[in-house]
C-alpha cells in the first residue's frame, strides 16, 4: 500500500472549508488564498483516493467519506494541541468523578469527541453519564444529583435556578430531496413550504423548537409522517416523501440507503439550536467538574 503524504497544513485547510461550507469562507478563516486552499484539498483527495466534497454553485458539502475524514482530522488537531500543552509536564493524575447529564441529541452528535479528549487528558477521572429528557435533566441538576449537564439550552425552563454557557449555535434549515422542485429555488421562503408534506421529528429536544418555527405559518403544516427516528426522517426526506426543518447539528447529506439530502437556508431568520453546558446556580464545583468544564470550553467549535 502506498504511503500517504498528508500535512498538518492541509488538514487545517480542510477543516476550515468543511466548517465554512465554501472554499472562499475557508480561505478567509485561515488567511490564505483560495487557490492555495483549493490545491490543498485536491492534494488531500488525491492522497486519500476519495472525493471529500461535493462541489456546487453555492459552495461545498461533505461527502460520506468527507464526514469520516473530518472526524479524524479534528482528532488529529486535538491530539496535537494536547501534546503542545503537555510538553514538559507529567501526565495529569487528578482522580475523582463527575456526574454529567446529557440528552439524546447531545449523545448522538456532540459528545463522543469531547469525552475522548477528556479521557486522554484526565484518565483517572470517571465520567458518570446520565442520559434523560431535558426537563428531567434540569430536575436532577437543581436537586444536586448532577454536577453538570450538556444539553440544548435554548429552551431551558428553570433559568432562575440554572446557569449555562452556550458552546454551539446550530442554524436551522429546510431539508429536501434533490428531486424536489424546491431544491433549485433560490431565496427559499417559509411560504414556499407551507403546503408541503412535512416529516415531523417527535424527539423531545427538537420538537418544541420546530413547532415554534411552523407556528410562523398562517396554517399548521400538513404532517405526512411522524417519527422519533432521526434516520427515519433522513430516509423519508431522501426519497421525496416530504420536507423537514432541522438544525445543522444533525444534518447529514445522505440517508442510510444512500439517498442525497439538500439543506437550504430560508429568507426568514430561523431560531438556532443552542447546545451548552449547564449547572445549578451558586454551585461550588469539584476539581473534577471544573476540569470537565475547562475541557468543554477548549472543545468548543
C-alpha positions as a Python dict, from the first residue, in 0.01 Angstrom:
ca = {
    (1, 'X'): (0, 0, 0),
    (2, 'X'): (139, 341, -97),
    (3, 'X'): (232, 571, 192),
    (4, 'X'): (15, 882, 220),
    (5, 'X'): (182, 1221, 244),
    (6, 'X'): (-66, 1442, 429),
    (7, 'X'): (43, 1761, 604),
    (8, 'X'): (-92, 1942, 910),
    (9, 'X'): (-148, 2248, 690),
    (10, 'X'): (-373, 2052, 452),
    (11, 'X'): (-576, 1921, 746),
    (12, 'X'): (-624, 2276, 880),
    (13, 'X'): (-743, 2400, 541),
    (14, 'X'): (-977, 2103, 501),
    (15, 'X'): (-1142, 2168, 840),
    (16, 'X'): (-1181, 2538, 759),
    (17, 'X'): (-1354, 2465, 429),
    (18, 'X'): (-1577, 2199, 585),
    (19, 'X'): (-1691, 2435, 861),
    (20, 'X'): (-1743, 2731, 625),
    (21, 'X'): (-1906, 2515, 355),
    (22, 'X'): (-1716, 2707, 92),
    (23, 'X'): (-1359, 2744, -29),
    (24, 'X'): (-1382, 3123, -5),
    (25, 'X'): (-1507, 3106, 353),
    (26, 'X'): (-1239, 2856, 447),
    (27, 'X'): (-962, 3063, 291),
    (28, 'X'): (-1082, 3370, 482),
    (29, 'X'): (-1082, 3173, 808),
    (30, 'X'): (-718, 3065, 768),
    (31, 'X'): (-597, 3382, 593),
    (32, 'X'): (-472, 3202, 282),
    (33, 'X'): (-558, 3247, -85),
    (34, 'X'): (-841, 3044, -233),
    (35, 'X'): (-607, 2887, -486),
    (36, 'X'): (-377, 2757, -211),
    (37, 'X'): (-672, 2612, -21),
    (38, 'X'): (-811, 2454, -339),
    (39, 'X'): (-473, 2296, -416),
    (40, 'X'): (-452, 2158, -60),
    (41, 'X'): (-797, 1999, -87),
    (42, 'X'): (-718, 1846, -426),
    (43, 'X'): (-394, 1704, -286),
    (44, 'X'): (-582, 1556, 10),
    (45, 'X'): (-832, 1392, -222),
    (46, 'X'): (-551, 1254, -436),
    (47, 'X'): (-367, 1118, -132),
    (48, 'X'): (-676, 960, 26),
    (49, 'X'): (-819, 837, -304),
    (50, 'X'): (-1169, 963, -224),
    (51, 'X'): (-1377, 1271, -300),
    (52, 'X'): (-1413, 1472, 21),
    (53, 'X'): (-1653, 1741, -103),
    (54, 'X'): (-1948, 1774, -338),
    (55, 'X'): (-1892, 2098, -534),
    (56, 'X'): (-2190, 2313, -630),
    (57, 'X'): (-2265, 2672, -727),
    (58, 'X'): (-2316, 2791, -370),
    (59, 'X'): (-2016, 2620, -210),
    (60, 'X'): (-1934, 2268, -99),
    (61, 'X'): (-2085, 1992, 114),
    (62, 'X'): (-1902, 1698, 265),
    (63, 'X'): (-1935, 1355, 109),
    (64, 'X'): (-1982, 1047, 328),
    (65, 'X'): (-1604, 995, 316),
    (66, 'X'): (-1555, 1365, 385),
    (67, 'X'): (-1753, 1341, 708),
    (68, 'X'): (-1543, 1044, 817),
    (69, 'X'): (-1223, 1230, 733),
    (70, 'X'): (-1343, 1540, 920),
    (71, 'X'): (-1380, 1344, 1242),
    (72, 'X'): (-1028, 1202, 1207),
    (73, 'X'): (-893, 1547, 1117),
    (74, 'X'): (-1039, 1704, 1430),
    (75, 'X'): (-894, 1422, 1640),
    (76, 'X'): (-552, 1495, 1493),
    (77, 'X'): (-584, 1867, 1569),
    (78, 'X'): (-693, 1789, 1927),
    (79, 'X'): (-409, 1542, 1977),
    (80, 'X'): (-150, 1794, 1859),
    (81, 'X'): (-300, 2061, 2087),
    (82, 'X'): (-286, 1818, 2380),
    (83, 'X'): (77, 1735, 2300),
    (84, 'X'): (174, 2101, 2279),
    (85, 'X'): (1, 2174, 2609),
    (86, 'X'): (163, 1878, 2779),
    (87, 'X'): (524, 1927, 2673),
    (88, 'X'): (745, 1934, 2980),
    (89, 'X'): (459, 1828, 3207),
    (90, 'X'): (389, 1492, 3366),
    (91, 'X'): (62, 1314, 3295),
    (92, 'X'): (-223, 1463, 3496),
    (93, 'X'): (-301, 1218, 3776),
    (94, 'X'): (-604, 1403, 3914),
    (95, 'X'): (-858, 1144, 4029),
    (96, 'X'): (-1226, 1165, 4107),
    (97, 'X'): (-1558, 1155, 3929),
    (98, 'X'): (-1801, 1396, 3766),
    (99, 'X'): (-2172, 1332, 3708),
    (100, 'X'): (-2286, 1472, 3373),
    (101, 'X'): (-2640, 1475, 3240),
    (102, 'X'): (-2688, 1460, 2864),
    (103, 'X'): (-2981, 1447, 2625),
    (104, 'X'): (-3011, 1209, 2326),
    (105, 'X'): (-2921, 1466, 2059),
    (106, 'X'): (-2608, 1562, 2252),
    (107, 'X'): (-2511, 1196, 2290),
    (108, 'X'): (-2552, 1131, 1919),
    (109, 'X'): (-2399, 1443, 1767),
    (110, 'X'): (-2173, 1623, 2014),
    (111, 'X'): (-2047, 1407, 2298),
    (112, 'X'): (-1813, 1138, 2167),
    (113, 'X'): (-1519, 1359, 2063),
    (114, 'X'): (-1550, 1565, 2383),
    (115, 'X'): (-1535, 1255, 2603),
    (116, 'X'): (-1243, 1116, 2405),
    (117, 'X'): (-1047, 1436, 2464),
    (118, 'X'): (-1130, 1440, 2835),
    (119, 'X'): (-1023, 1076, 2878),
    (120, 'X'): (-688, 1149, 2715),
    (121, 'X'): (-626, 1448, 2940),
    (122, 'X'): (-756, 1306, 3269),
    (123, 'X'): (-753, 924, 3255),
    (124, 'X'): (-817, 885, 3629),
    (125, 'X'): (-1135, 1093, 3638),
    (126, 'X'): (-1450, 887, 3590),
    (127, 'X'): (-1731, 1049, 3391),
    (128, 'X'): (-2069, 919, 3503),
    (129, 'X'): (-2319, 990, 3224),
    (130, 'X'): (-2694, 1012, 3275),
    (131, 'X'): (-2899, 1038, 2955),
    (132, 'X'): (-3254, 1166, 3006),
    (133, 'X'): (-3511, 1408, 2869),
    (134, 'X'): (-3418, 1775, 2903),
    (135, 'X'): (-3680, 1854, 3167),
    (136, 'X'): (-3565, 1566, 3387),
    (137, 'X'): (-3200, 1667, 3346),
    (138, 'X'): (-3297, 2012, 3474),
    (139, 'X'): (-3468, 1848, 3773),
    (140, 'X'): (-3157, 1642, 3853),
    (141, 'X'): (-2933, 1950, 3827),
    (142, 'X'): (-3147, 2155, 4064),
    (143, 'X'): (-3161, 1866, 4314),
    (144, 'X'): (-2781, 1836, 4313),
    (145, 'X'): (-2788, 1486, 4165),
    (146, 'X'): (-2575, 1601, 3871),
    (147, 'X'): (-2264, 1818, 3867),
    (148, 'X'): (-2309, 1941, 3511),
    (149, 'X'): (-2522, 1887, 3205),
    (150, 'X'): (-2458, 1919, 2832),
    (151, 'X'): (-2787, 1979, 2659),
    (152, 'X'): (-2992, 2208, 2440),
    (153, 'X'): (-3002, 2531, 2639),
    (154, 'X'): (-3214, 2742, 2403),
    (155, 'X'): (-3529, 2604, 2565),
    (156, 'X'): (-3426, 2572, 2931),
    (157, 'X'): (-3722, 2615, 3162),
    (158, 'X'): (-3561, 2659, 3508),
    (159, 'X'): (-3346, 2959, 3417),
    (160, 'X'): (-3375, 3114, 3763),
    (161, 'X'): (-3203, 2811, 3917),
    (162, 'X'): (-2966, 2706, 3638),
    (163, 'X'): (-2666, 2886, 3487),
    (164, 'X'): (-2534, 2792, 3145),
    (165, 'X'): (-2288, 2880, 2870),
    (166, 'X'): (-2352, 2828, 2500),
    (167, 'X'): (-2099, 2604, 2327),
    (168, 'X'): (-2250, 2573, 1980),
    (169, 'X'): (-2521, 2757, 1787),
    (170, 'X'): (-2669, 2549, 1508),
    (171, 'X'): (-2870, 2711, 1229),
    (172, 'X'): (-3200, 2554, 1119),
    (173, 'X'): (-3254, 2482, 750),
    (174, 'X'): (-3509, 2312, 528),
    (175, 'X'): (-3419, 1958, 417),
    (176, 'X'): (-3539, 1844, 73),
    (177, 'X'): (-3454, 1570, -175),
    (178, 'X'): (-3252, 1671, -486),
    (179, 'X'): (-3554, 1574, -698),
    (180, 'X'): (-3783, 1809, -507),
    (181, 'X'): (-3894, 2118, -709),
    (182, 'X'): (-3776, 2346, -427),
    (183, 'X'): (-3420, 2211, -434),
    (184, 'X'): (-3330, 2460, -711),
    (185, 'X'): (-3521, 2756, -567),
    (186, 'X'): (-3300, 3050, -465),
    (187, 'X'): (-3415, 3252, -167),
    (188, 'X'): (-3646, 2985, -30),
    (189, 'X'): (-3924, 3128, 187),
    (190, 'X'): (-4128, 2970, 463),
    (191, 'X'): (-4434, 3043, 250),
    (192, 'X'): (-4288, 2811, -17),
    (193, 'X'): (-4301, 2527, 235),
    (194, 'X'): (-4646, 2590, 376),
    (195, 'X'): (-4834, 2332, 170),
    (196, 'X'): (-4557, 2073, 151),
    (197, 'X'): (-4594, 1735, 327),
    (198, 'X'): (-4384, 1753, 643),
    (199, 'X'): (-4178, 1481, 811),
    (200, 'X'): (-4213, 1566, 1181),
    (201, 'X'): (-3941, 1457, 1422),
    (202, 'X'): (-4104, 1373, 1756),
    (203, 'X'): (-3782, 1395, 1955),
    (204, 'X'): (-3830, 1589, 2280),
    (205, 'X'): (-3529, 1818, 2245),
    (206, 'X'): (-3620, 1942, 1899),
    (207, 'X'): (-3996, 1901, 1877),
    (208, 'X'): (-4084, 2225, 2056),
    (209, 'X'): (-3836, 2428, 1855),
    (210, 'X'): (-3965, 2300, 1522),
    (211, 'X'): (-4325, 2356, 1630),
    (212, 'X'): (-4227, 2716, 1703),
    (213, 'X'): (-4090, 2758, 1353),
    (214, 'X'): (-4403, 2615, 1190),
    (215, 'X'): (-4615, 2850, 1403),
    (216, 'X'): (-4496, 3130, 1172),
    (217, 'X'): (-4732, 2991, 908),
    (218, 'X'): (-5093, 3102, 869),
    (219, 'X'): (-5198, 2736, 890),
    (220, 'X'): (-5044, 2430, 1062),
    (221, 'X'): (-4814, 2224, 840),
    (222, 'X'): (-4951, 1921, 658),
    (223, 'X'): (-4776, 1648, 856),
    (224, 'X'): (-4732, 1340, 639),
    (225, 'X'): (-4533, 1129, 885),
    (226, 'X'): (-4427, 1149, 1249),
    (227, 'X'): (-4123, 962, 1374),
    (228, 'X'): (-3884, 973, 1670),
    (229, 'X'): (-3609, 831, 1448),
    (230, 'X'): (-3357, 1074, 1302),
    (231, 'X'): (-3259, 817, 1041),
    (232, 'X'): (-3627, 774, 958),
    (233, 'X'): (-3652, 1146, 885),
    (234, 'X'): (-3347, 1130, 657),
    (235, 'X'): (-3481, 828, 470),
    (236, 'X'): (-3824, 980, 416),
    (237, 'X'): (-3685, 1316, 304),
    (238, 'X'): (-3426, 1147, 82),
    (239, 'X'): (-3691, 952, -106),
    (240, 'X'): (-3905, 1262, -159),
    (241, 'X'): (-4182, 1172, 90),
    (242, 'X'): (-4173, 1520, 238),
    (243, 'X'): (-3959, 1802, 375),
    (244, 'X'): (-3850, 1898, 726),
    (245, 'X'): (-3685, 2179, 922),
    (246, 'X'): (-3393, 2074, 1141),
    (247, 'X'): (-3063, 2219, 1270),
    (248, 'X'): (-2727, 2174, 1100),
    (249, 'X'): (-2608, 1988, 1411),
    (250, 'X'): (-2797, 1677, 1297),
    (251, 'X'): (-2765, 1726, 921),
    (252, 'X'): (-2601, 1463, 705),
    (253, 'X'): (-2620, 1487, 323),
    (254, 'X'): (-2738, 1127, 279),
    (255, 'X'): (-2970, 868, 430),
    (256, 'X'): (-2867, 518, 538),
    (257, 'X'): (-2988, 399, 197),
    (258, 'X'): (-2756, 647, 24),
    (259, 'X'): (-3022, 895, -89),
    (260, 'X'): (-2899, 1254, -103),
    (261, 'X'): (-3049, 1529, 114),
    (262, 'X'): (-3012, 1901, 48),
    (263, 'X'): (-3030, 2155, 333),
    (264, 'X'): (-3145, 2501, 224),
    (265, 'X'): (-3148, 2829, 415),
    (266, 'X'): (-3468, 3032, 421),
    (267, 'X'): (-3502, 3405, 365),
    (268, 'X'): (-3651, 3435, 712),
    (269, 'X'): (-3420, 3417, 1011),
    (270, 'X'): (-3497, 3094, 1198),
    (271, 'X'): (-3419, 3023, 1565),
    (272, 'X'): (-3090, 2848, 1636),
    (273, 'X'): (-3047, 2530, 1836),
    (274, 'X'): (-2803, 2619, 2113),
    (275, 'X'): (-2603, 2340, 2278),
    (276, 'X'): (-2444, 2439, 2607),
    (277, 'X'): (-2310, 2332, 2942),
    (278, 'X'): (-2532, 2394, 3245),
    (279, 'X'): (-2503, 2374, 3623),
    (280, 'X'): (-2704, 2460, 3933),
    (281, 'X'): (-2672, 2827, 4023),
    (282, 'X'): (-2431, 2909, 4311),
    (283, 'X'): (-2276, 2562, 4292),
    (284, 'X'): (-1918, 2520, 4413),
    (285, 'X'): (-1769, 2278, 4161),
    (286, 'X'): (-1539, 1990, 4250),
    (287, 'X'): (-1196, 1975, 4089),
    (288, 'X'): (-1316, 1702, 3852),
    (289, 'X'): (-1618, 1908, 3744),
    (290, 'X'): (-1401, 2217, 3696),
    (291, 'X'): (-1159, 2025, 3474),
    (292, 'X'): (-1451, 1890, 3271),
    (293, 'X'): (-1584, 2244, 3219),
    (294, 'X'): (-1241, 2366, 3110),
    (295, 'X'): (-1213, 2080, 2861),
    (296, 'X'): (-1558, 2158, 2723),
    (297, 'X'): (-1456, 2524, 2669),
    (298, 'X'): (-1143, 2417, 2479),
    (299, 'X'): (-1352, 2175, 2272),
    (300, 'X'): (-1594, 2450, 2168),
    (301, 'X'): (-1637, 2477, 1792),
}
